[in-house]
Amino acid sequence: MLKHLLVSCIVLCTMYSSYAQVGPVRKCAAHEIFEKQNQDPGIAENRQQIEQHTREFLQRKNRGAAQARTGVLTIPVIVHVIYKTAQENISDAQIQSQIDVLNEDFRKMNSDVSGVPSEFTATDMQIQFTLKQITRKSTSKTSWSINDDMKKSSKGGVDPIDPAHNMNMWICNLSNGTLGYAQFPGGPAATDGVVFSPQYCGSIDKQPAGETFYLKSPFNKGRTATHEVGHYLNLRHIWGDGDCSADDFVADTPTAAEEHYGCPSYPLKSCTDNGGFTSDMFMNYMDYVDDACMFMFTPGQKARVDAIFESGGARAELGTTSGGCSLSAPSGLASSNVGETSFTLSWNAVSGAASYDVSVAGTVTTVTGTSKSFTGLTKGTSYTCKVKANCESGSGSYSPEITVTTTGSNCYEGPVTLTLVLDQYPSETSWTLKSGGTTVASGSGYTTKGATITETFNVGAGAYTFTVNDSYGDGFCCKYGNGSYTLKDVNGNVIATGGSFTTSESVNYCTEAGVADTQAPTAPGNLTASGITQTSATVSWTASTDNVGVTGYDVYVNGSLNGSTTSTSRTITGLTAGTNYSLSVKAKDAAGNESSASTASITTLSQSVTYCSSKGNSTSDEWIKSVQIGSINNNSGSNNGYADFTSLSTSVNKGSSYTITITPAWSSTVYSEGYSVWIDYNQDGDFTDSGEQVFTRSKTTSSSISGSFTIPSGALSGATRMRVSMKYNAIPTSCEAFSYGEVEDYTVVIGASSRTVDADADMSLYPNPAFTSTTVHFSVAGNAQDVNLSIFDTMGRSVYQQTIPQVSGAHDETIDISGLQKGLYHVVIRGEDISQTKKLLVK
């Protein structure tokens, strides 16, 4: 054991010789909230648009086409203090000290900025904060989780006040050691703002004589709020919440492998390729170091923040700017050359203007002249237009709006095609098409899960209402499948698309009379196959042509539809080694016309694989004493780090469950070991595919370790390799050479299913009862599929939901239940081939 401790000490002293972290560490939940909110498709799309807007702004700024923000932006702050104890009801003076720290940090007036190393550049963010209002509310709650309840009066919290124009701060005691969190731009207005605990609000350095602030070291200098407000203004953690391959989207912050704690010594470099810097920028406000050791923002971070405040930015309405020039609003805004898809705007020049921001339906374009032509518009559509002047150091106000309507009709050209993708409960879906209250087309009674339905409406010119219904009231995207509907005209223009709704959704549109499209696309050309393995192949082709437009391609394997794509290639999986296949591809258009097929033949590779090496360097201290599963009961003993027992085998059946028992041994002292077991189900020579890690156990000193797993129905039949690994003080991976541990390889022979597995027998929860988290174990016996995990209370109300993508075989999913009240709940698993329920008791 002495050599273990010696090696560990050497590693730790080498990496962290500059400091030793004792006591609490910074814990921020902003990224967790960001990822959780992005499970909502609407929020995810909104944030994608914000990121695209930010990148376009930075590109325009880099080429001089966009002005940097000038003057100082003042943001009003409304503070909500929610307290149980008198200590938590912090004073006005402590709150004001926090505002003072924010003003120093965001204006680069903090005294410790002098500690920035010469290779880095600190910047003035040109943002200041003013305390507008303090609200106070007593509560019986001891602590608050990160589920945003403190922002809801219905949950005992306080609703935000005008979040579009004020930054709301909630100061309340957070649970689980979380210092604070913030909502990134693009989230719901009802939860927008910053949250942190009272003992991290304000600075000990600003405590007046005779008053005692409620603060906790080492986070007692107000930098928790600086960090969280950075998130609120769209800044990521400095390490990109990943490793050396992750990014915080800021060019002048070095790439870092992970967060930093305590007070590291400069330089400290964690990534070889980090942009040419000598050190990580752990002193940046967006890292995790102690308050006393973070003291800078960079010009790149300021530019990223500036993007959300420019016209069209996510927080363009927040705060007021002082300083810079003052320009009058342009006068004489008028339109000319109005056509079906274009028009020109012009206005009178403003003295001192260097450029003008022209807003058309909310999209802003910056120009230097006094006119701008716009093209690519929609015919028969009204656009709201306005313009404002910019000088070198500021901008004026917008002119009064005018409305410009393009000529022509905005009706679509018929016929119209409906593409309906069903979810896992197709019988719940129905639809109607009505004209003047009369139903002209309808559909219902569907039975095939995930099927794609295509209907073409040859009903002539007129106004129509299309309504899609779900009888269960949960739409068909995205709880139980990826259902959707899309309406397109004969030219392939999208009239409407959707799928995420409750009971029904309606779309109004009009069509003009058109000529029915009866011409099929040309056949795909040059059909070839590449990347052929034992179980997969990629087929590609040259694009087809059509008189209207090709909308996609159907790919067939041995005459059966394998899938559809809009690209000119598709990877086919799930093939059998050493087998001949006939592949064919057909092109299709919006009217449902399909081309003739182009065909090709392939033969998958024979099953012959080479496995990656894996071994421990020494087993003089610990080793795998025995492995028991099925007919394998091997008392192996020490084998110098690796043993090939592939001559030993056991037979297993698809859909059946098996238990493996691993018994370790130690020379003297009992060490803490981690364990993993893999089975190469698809026989491709590695253990990295979904479901192939069949058992894992965190480091433990147990004298015997057991675990159960189920052989998936998609596993290939025949002999394949099972790898058993034991590693000192960590969970081993399948292809690594490590010190102190042992690896053993065995053979398992996979046969057909021998029995039918009870639908609910394989689902389990552990721990149960549970306090803050529980792990859901289940198995999918069919093809890989999306699985929905939901939790319902005893009243049938949904309190938790997530979609687990493409599950195959046994699966463990750990979920956070810290936000749930004590009581009994039902955990429900639903997928194409699975429907299981277990009771969960939250303590």
HELIX and SHEET records of a PDB file:
HELIX    1   1 LEU A    2  TYR A   16  1                                  15    
HELIX    2   2 ALA A   30  GLN A   37  1                                   8    
HELIX    3   3 PRO A   41  ASN A   62  1                                  22    
HELIX    4   4 ASP A   92  PHE A  106  1                                  15    
HELIX    5   5 SER A  111  GLY A  115  5                                   5    
HELIX    6   6 ASP A  149  LYS A  151  5                                   3    
HELIX    7   7 SER A  153  LYS A  155  5                                   3    
HELIX    8   8 ALA A  189  THR A  191  5                                   3    
HELIX    9   9 PRO A  198  TYR A  200  5                                   3    
HELIX   10  10 ILE A  204  LYS A  206  5                                   3    
HELIX   11  11 ARG A  223  TYR A  232  1                                  10    
HELIX   12  12 ASP A  291  CYS A  293  5                                   3    
HELIX   13  13 PRO A  299  PHE A  309  1                                  11    
HELIX   14  14 PRO A  426  GLU A  428  5                                   3    
SHEET    1   A 5 ILE A 127  SER A 138  0                                        
SHEET    2   A 5 VAL A  72  TYR A  83  1                                        
SHEET    3   A 5 MET A 167  ILE A 171  1                                        
SHEET    4   A 5 VAL A 194  PHE A 196  1                                        
SHEET    5   A 5 GLY A 180  ALA A 182 -1                                        
SHEET    1   B 3 ILE A 127  SER A 138  0                                        
SHEET    2   B 3 VAL A  72  TYR A  83  1                                        
SHEET    3   B 3 THR A 320  SER A 322 -1                                        
SHEET    1   C 3 ALA A 334  SER A 336  0                                        
SHEET    2   C 3 PHE A 343  SER A 346 -1                                        
SHEET    3   C 3 SER A 371  PHE A 374 -1                                        
SHEET    1   D 4 THR A 363  VAL A 367  0                                        
SHEET    2   D 4 SER A 355  VAL A 360 -1                                        
SHEET    3   D 4 SER A 382  CYS A 391 -1                                        
SHEET    4   D 4 GLY A 394  SER A 395 -1                                        
SHEET    1   E 4 THR A 363  VAL A 367  0                                        
SHEET    2   E 4 SER A 355  VAL A 360 -1                                        
SHEET    3   E 4 SER A 382  CYS A 391 -1                                        
SHEET    4   E 4 ILE A 402  THR A 405 -1                                        
SHEET    1   F 5 TYR A 412  GLU A 413  0                                        
SHEET    2   F 5 SER A 504  GLU A 512  1                                        
SHEET    3   F 5 GLY A 462  ASP A 470 -1                                        
SHEET    4   F 5 THR A 429  SER A 435 -1                                        
SHEET    5   F 5 THR A 438  GLY A 443 -1                                        
SHEET    1   G 4 THR A 452  PHE A 457  0                                        
SHEET    2   G 4 VAL A 416  VAL A 421 -1                                        
SHEET    3   G 4 SER A 484  LYS A 488 -1                                        
SHEET    4   G 4 VAL A 494  GLY A 498 -1                                        
SHEET    1   H 3 GLY A 525  SER A 530  0                                        
SHEET    2   H 3 ALA A 537  THR A 542 -1                                        
SHEET    3   H 3 SER A 569  ILE A 572 -1                                        
SHEET    1   I 4 SER A 560  THR A 565  0                                        
SHEET    2   I 4 VAL A 550  VAL A 557 -1                                        
SHEET    3   I 4 ASN A 580  ASP A 589 -1                                        
SHEET    4   I 4 SER A 598  THR A 603 -1                                        
SHEET    1   J 2 LYS A 615  GLY A 616  0                                        
SHEET    2   J 2 ALA A 737  PHE A 738  1                                        
SHEET    1   K 4 ILE A 632  ASN A 635  0                                        
SHEET    2   K 4 GLU A 622  ILE A 629 -1                                        
SHEET    3   K 4 SER A 657  TRP A 666 -1                                        
SHEET    4   K 4 ILE A 705  THR A 710 -1                                        
SHEET    1   L 5 TYR A 642  ASN A 653  0                                        
SHEET    2   L 5 GLY A 741  GLY A 751  1                                        
SHEET    3   L 5 GLY A 718  TYR A 728 -1                                        
SHEET    4   L 5 GLU A 673  ILE A 679 -1                                        
SHEET    5   L 5 GLN A 693  THR A 700 -1                                        
SHEET    1   M 3 SER A 764  TYR A 766  0                                        
SHEET    2   M 3 SER A 773  ASP A 793 -1                                        
SHEET    3   M 3 SER A 798  ASP A 816 -1                                        
SHEET    1   N 4 SER A 764  TYR A 766  0                                        
SHEET    2   N 4 SER A 773  ASP A 793 -1                                        
SHEET    3   N 4 GLY A 823  GLY A 831 -1                                        
SHEET    4   N 4 ILE A 834  VAL A 842 -1                                        
END                                                                             
